[in-house]
Amino acid sequence: MPAAITRLATHEVANQPPPLVDYDLYATDPGLVAALHREGAGWAEGKAQALGEAAGSAAVLAEGEAANRHPPELHAFDRYGARIDEVEFYPSYHALMRLGLEAEIHSIAWTAQRGGAHVAHAALEYMMTQAEAGVCCPITMTYASVPALAQAPAVAAEWHPRILTATYDGRAVPAAEKAGATIGMAMTEKQGGSDLRANTTRAEPDGGDGWYALRGHKWFCSAPMSDGFLTLAQAKGGLTCFFAPRFLPDGSRNRIFIQRLKDKLGNRSNASAEIEYDGAQAVRIGDEGRGIATIMTMVAHTRLDAAVVCAGMMRQGVVQAVHHAAHRSAFGRLLVEQPLMQAVLADLVIEAEAATALVMRVARAFDGGSEEERAFARIGAALAKFWVTKRLPNHSYEALECLGGNGFVEESQMPRLYREAPVNAIWEGSGNVNALDLLRALAREPATRAAYFAEIAASRGGHRALDDAAAALEAALAVPDEASARRLAEDMAVVLQAALLVRHGPAEVADAFVAGRLGGAMRGCYGALPKGLALVPIVARARVIA
């Protein structure tokens, strides 16, 4: 309904869109609804509907804004000078964490024990990030810690029940006293960054009962108020994965000291810290010297989520843009009726829908029903992480521009989306790391190449341009080289997205994506689509309020 006209002393407030609140993020997203059912998680529709209604409500959207306006604060000492290393979060952060964990975003992939469980997880995370992305970091790490901790059965027996409960307990007390627990991660160091083998933190056996003492620093510790942390340190046998609880079994605080919180570009509701281990107690996860291989069981899942939340932010950005354009007039007609704006909006919609189709297909592969699916998950996660995270920042900017000056002010959600956009391309391996990981998988694991092209082959004959692009890609893969890894990753991701849309998407969306992305048609800006496409029905797919 149109915004009410308000008369001020000098003028009437008119030609402004109504607030975009109190709408169902699930029911108004046809691409998500179709993907949930197509990829085997239709059984989770009730949960998706419940979270979609909550996350689009005015109350929850207000919590997201407040959590960003009031970032976390570090209290290293209490009033008497005792070291406490506690981070204080604004109440809105806790409210959002409670919403996410009670919706079982972190646990449904492991507790549902049925096909499509990871798809259900991805759908819920995709919607949660549209309300507020910051809380998705600790939720993702808690979800992804489950397979990593499973490599230490005694640790898993103690911690899995705490992690998998649908209860949030944000108190700074020993995990045994809490109704639920969350897990963080501390991997990178100043001197190494993505080169984890350059880590200098040391681990020495301590006490002869399986515990080690850690000494060193971590440049980034995500969610430092978590109840335990997966981390890497150099043991006698080489780089090894460890689990360091925040409180020790006797109830005392572990010797993990927060030196400062990062002042970040985005992701401001969530805390990231620099920490020191000064004899911190930790238990080994996996064998000594196998730290990278051990932690990759976690990283594979966090990479999936990095792509999922970016797809969710794309959806939210284009919904904001279409909403504004549908209620704002300029030069005698609504923006949404003007051909050039239609082209921009439609291009943003097809990008978002291609991202959604890709991440939901990859999520299904994580259920691992066959060797081929597991191989597809291996390569699909790297492709989705590389490409969807790369496409989000410019997508967010272009959506912001659709709102004009209104998109540049903090009262709108667009600056928050724009600041958030770059982080997932950096976290869990930058673009180069993922592109090179893709090359390694193709070279060392032939099943990944076969699984990828089997997925493309399922769309063969659906579109001539897609068939041509797939043939060209297969030829290029014959002689891959490191310097071309990004180009290869981009081509593989775009061809896979096109194949999924041609096979499953509405014809108008698939035709526009193929025409605008394949055969050298991709341009440097959104809205430069070829002529003759059906743009109006594409734009309508992101219209959530009449």
N, C-alpha and C positions, 0 to 999 in steps of 0.2 A: 504494500500500500504506500502511496506517496507520503513523503515527510510532511508533517503539519507545518503550516505557514505561521511564522512568528513575526509580529510587528515590533520593531525596535523604535527608538525615538526618531531615527533618521531614515529607516528603510525597512522593507519586509525581507525576512530570510526565506528565500525560495530557491528553486533549482539546485537543491542539495539532496543527495540520496538519504533514505532512511537508515537507521542503524542496522548493521548486519549482525544481528544477534537472534538467539532463540530459533535456530534452525537445526535440522538433523543432518549431521555430517555424513552419515551413512546413507540414508534414504535419498538424499539429493545428489549422490555421486554415482551415476550409472556405471561408470567404468569400474569402480570398486565393487559394487553389488554384483556385477557380472563376473568379475575375477574371483570373488569369494566363492561363488557357486562353481565356476568352471574349474578352479584349482582344488576342489575337494573339501572345502570348509563351509559348505552351506549349513551344516549342523550348528555352526557358531553364529548364525544370523541373529539370534536373540541377544547374545552378548554384544555383537557389533551394533545392533540397534540401540541398546541401552547406553553404550559409551558414546555413540554418535549423537544421541539426544543430549547427553550431559555435556560433552565437550563443545557443543555448539550453543550452549545456554549462555545467557548474559552473565549469570553468576560465575561460571567457570572461566569465561573469557576475561572477566574482570580480575579473577585470581591470577591469570597469566600476566596481565599487565602489571598488577601490583608486585608480583614476584620479581619482575624485571626492574621496576622502579626502586625496589628496596633490596639490593644485592646482599649476599651473605657477608658477615663480618667475623673476623678471626679474634678469638680471645685466647691468647697464648697462656695467660696467667690468671689466677683468681685474685681476689682483693688482698690476699695475704702474701702473694708472691709465689705461690705454689704453681708449678707447671700443669696446665690442664689441656691445652691444645684442642679447644672446642671451637667449632664454627657455628655461629648463630644464624639461622635462616628466618626470614620473614614468615609469618603464619601462612601466607598464601602458598608458599613452596610446599609446606607440609600438607596442605589441603590437596594440592595437585598430586603429590606423591601418593597420598591415600587413595585418591581417585584411580590412579594408574595401577596400583598394586591390588586394590579390591576388584578391579576389572580383570585381573590375572594376566596382564600383558607379559609379565616376567615369567609366568609359570605355565601357562596353558599349553605351550609347545611340549612340555615334559609330562604334565599331569593328564592331559586329555587322552593319551594313548590310543589315538585313532588317526586315520589318514587326514591330511590337511591341517594338522596341529600347528605346524610352523606358518601356514597360510593364515590361520586364525590369529596367531601372534602378530604377524606382519600387518594385518588389517587393523588390529587394535592400536598398534604403535603408530601406524600411518595417521590415524585420527587423533591420537593423543598429542602428537607433535603440532597439530594445527591449533590446539589450545595453548600449548607452551612447550617449546622444544627442550628447554634446559633440564626438565625432570626426566626426559627420555634417556639421558646419559646414564644415571645410576640404574634406571630400569633395565636398559640394555645390558649393562655389565652384570647385573644380577642374573638375568636370563642366560647370558653367555657363559657365566661361571660354572654352570651345572656340568657340562661335559668335561671341562678342565678338572674340576674337583673330583670327578668320577675316577680319575687316574690314581687317586689315593683313597682306596676304599674306606679306611678308617675315618678320614676327614669327611668324605662324602656322607657316611653314616651319621655323623654328628651334625653336619651343616646343611645337607639337602632338605631335611624337614623344616629348618628355620627359613631357608630361602624360598621354598615352594609354597609356603602358606600365603593365603590371600589377605594378609594383614600388614599394615604399615605401623611401625613403631620407631619413631624418630628420636627416642631418648638416648642419651650418652651413658649407657650402662652396659654391663657384660651381656653378651648375646644370650647366655643361658637364662637371663632374667627377662628377656624380651619376647613379645608375641610374634615377631617376625624380624628377619635380618636382610640387609642389603650388602652387596659386594662391590668393591672398587678395584682399581688397577693402578699400578705404579711401575712403569717399564723404562721410559726414556731417561737419559741423563744428559747433562750439559754437553759433554764432549762427543756424544755419539748420535743423539737424535734417533733417526730411523735405523741407524746401524747399531742394533742392540748388542752385537758381539763386542762392541767397544766399551760396554759397561764395565765399571770398576768396582761397584759394590761387592764386598766380600762376604762369604758365608762360611762359618766354621762350625763343626759339630759342637753341640753344647749340652752336656748332661748325659749323653749316651742313651737317651730314650727317644731318638728320632728328631729332636729339636736342634735347630741351628741358630747361631747368633749372627745377625746381619749388621754390617757397618758400611755406610756409604750414603750417597744422596740420590734423590730422584727429582728430575727437573719438572716433570709433570706427574702429579698424582690426582687422578680424577675421582671426584666425590670423596673427599678426605674424612667425612663423617660416617663412612660405611663401617660395617661391623668386622670386615676382614678385607684383605688386599692380596690379589695375585701379583707377584713381583718376580723379578729376575735378579740373580746375583751369581758371582763367580765362586763356585765351590772347587774342591780339589779336582773333581772330574771334568770341570769346565762349566760353561754357562748353564744354570739350572733354574727351574721354576720353583717358587716357594709360595706358601700361603701364610700371611702374617695377620693374626687376629688383632683387633684394636684393643681388646682386653684379654689378659691371660687367664688360664683356667682358675687361678686363685682369686680372680676378681681385680687384680691390680692392672694399671694401665701399661700397655706395652710401650717400649721405648721407641716410639715413632713420633718425631717432633715436627710440627708444622712451622716452617720458617716464614712463609708469607703466602697470601693468596694471589693468584694471577689477576691482573687488571685487564680483562679480555675485551676484544672487539665486540663479541656477541656472547651468547650462551651465558648471560650474566646472572640468571637466577641460580645457576649451578656453580658450585665452588670447584676450582682447580688449584692445586697447591704445589709448592716446593717443600719437600720433606727431607728429613735426615733420619737414618737408622743408626742408632747408637747402642748397639747390642740388642736390637729388636729380636724377639723370639719368633721363629717361623718354622713350619714343617715343610718338608720336601714334597713336591708334587711331581711324579714321574722320576725318571732316572737322572743321576748327575750327568751333566754334559748334554742333556736332551732338552734344554730349556726352550729353545725356539720351537722344536717340534711339539712340545707339550703345550705351550701357550697358543700355538696356532689353532688348536681345537676351540679355543675361546675366540681368537681373532676372526676366524671364518664366520662366526655368528655375529660378531660386532660389525664386520664389514657388510653383511646382509642388512643389518639395521641402519647402517649409515646411508645406504641407498634407499631404504624404505622411508626414513624420515625426510629425505630430500624429495622423494616423490610426493609425500604428504604436504610438504611446504610448497611445492609447485602447485598442487591442487588449491591450497589456500590462497596463494598469490593470484591465480587466475580467477578464482571465485570473487576475490576482492575487486579485481579489475573489471570483470563483467558486471558486477553489482553496481559499481560506480557508473559505468558507461550506459547501463540500462535505465538510469534515473537522472542523468545529467544531460542537459541540452546545450548545444553550441552551434552557432551559425544556422539557427532555425530548425534544427531537428536533434533528436537524441543521438548521443555519440555512438550507441550500439547500431544505429541505422546507417552510419556513414561508412562507405566502402573501405576506406583505408583503415579505419579503426576496426572494422570487421575482420580484415586480414590480420591485423596484429593480434586481436583476441583469439581468433581461430588458430593461429600459429601457436599461441601459448597453450591453448586447450590440447592440441594434438601432441605437443611436447609432454604435457602432464599426463595424458592418457597413455602415451607410449612408455613413460617411466613407470606408471602404475602396472601396466601389463607385464613389464619386464620383472619388476621386483616380486610381484605375486607369483609369476612362473618360477623364478629362482627359489622362492620360499617353499613351493611345493617340492622342489628337488631336495630340499633339506630334510624332508621326511624319509628320503633314501629307500624307496621301495625296491630298487634294483641297482645293480652295478652301474648301469647307464645313467640312472638318475643321480647317483652319487658323483659320477664323473661330471655330469652337467652342473651340479651344485658347485663343484670345485672351480669350474671355469666361469659359470654364470655369476657367482659372487664377485669375482675379480672384475668382470666386465661391468656389472651393475654399479659396483663401488666406484670404478674409474669414471664411467660416463655420466651417470645420473648426478653424482656430486659435482662434476665439472659443468654440467648444464644449468644447475640451479642458480648460481650467482647472477648471470645475465638474465635469466628468466625472472628472478625477483626484481631486478632493476627495471626490466621492461614493464612488468606488472605495476610497479610503483609509478612509472612515468604515465601510465594510463590514468592515474588519479591526479596528475598535475601537481600543483603545490600542496594539495590536501594529502598526497601520498608522502610528502617529505616532512611532515610534522609528526611529533610523537603521539598525538592523540589517535592517529591511525595505527593500524597494526603493521603497516608496510616497513617503517624503519627497523622494527624488530626482526621481521622476516629477512630484510636485506643484510643486517648485521650477522644474522645467524647463518646465512647461506654459505660462506666459505669454509666453515669449520669441519664439515664432514669429509671434504676432499683432503684435509690434512690428517685428521685423526685416523688411526689404524692403517697407516701407510699412505703416503702422498701419491699423486698421480703416477710419478715415475716408478715408485715401489710396486704399485699394482700392475702397471703395464709390463714391467719386467717379470713379475710373478706370473703373469699370463704367458709370456714367452717360455718361461721355465716349465709351466704345466704342459704346454703344447709339445715341448721337446722331450720331456721325461715321461709323460703320461699320455700315450697315444689314445687312450680311451676318451680323454677330454675332447680331442679334435673330432672323434667319431660321434660323440654325444652332441656336440654343437651342430654339426652338419646334419645329423638326424633330425634335430629340431627344425632346422631351416627347410629340410626336404619335405616336412609335413605341410608346408605352404607352397610347394612347387606347383606351378601352373596357375596360381592365383593372381599373379601380376607379372607381366613380362619384364618390367624394370627390376623387380625383385629377383627374378631368375638370373638376369644379366649381372646384377650386383653380386649375387652369391657365387656365380662362376668366376667373376673377377677376383673375388676374395679368396677363393680356393687356390687360384693361381698365385696370388701374392703370398699365401702361406707357405708356398713351396720353398721360398728363400727368405725367411724372416731374419731380421738383424736388429741389434739392440737400438741403434739410432732411429729406427723406424717403429719402435714399439708403441709409441703413442698413436701414430697413424693407424697401425694395425688394430689396436684396441678400439679406437673410435669406429673404424669400419665394421668391425665385428659386432659392436654394440648396436650400431644403427641398423645393420642388416637383420640382426636378431629382433630388434623392436619392430621393424617393418614386417617381418615374418609373423610375429605374434598378432599384429593388428590386421594383416591381410587374412589370417586364419580365423581370428576371433572377433575383431572389432567391427563397428558399423562401417558400411562401405564408404561413407563420406569421410570418416576419420582416416581410414586406411588409405584411401585415394590421395587425400591431402598430405599425409605423412610421406608416402612414396614419392609423390610429385615434388615435394619440398625438400626431401632429404637425400634421395638416391640419384645416381647418374650425374653427379657434379652440380645438382640443383641447390644444395645448401648454401645459404648466404650468411653474411656476418651479423645480420640483425633479424629480429623477429618481424613478421609482417610482409616479407618479400616473397610471398607465395606466387606460383604461376597462376595465370588467368584460368577462368572456367571452372573453378572448384565450388562446391556447395558449402558456403561458409556459414550461413544462418543456422542450420541445424547443428553445426559443430559448436558454435558459440552458445547455443541454448543448453548444451550439456553442462555448462558451468553456471547457469542461472538458477539460484537457489531460493530467491524471494521474488515474487511477482512485482 
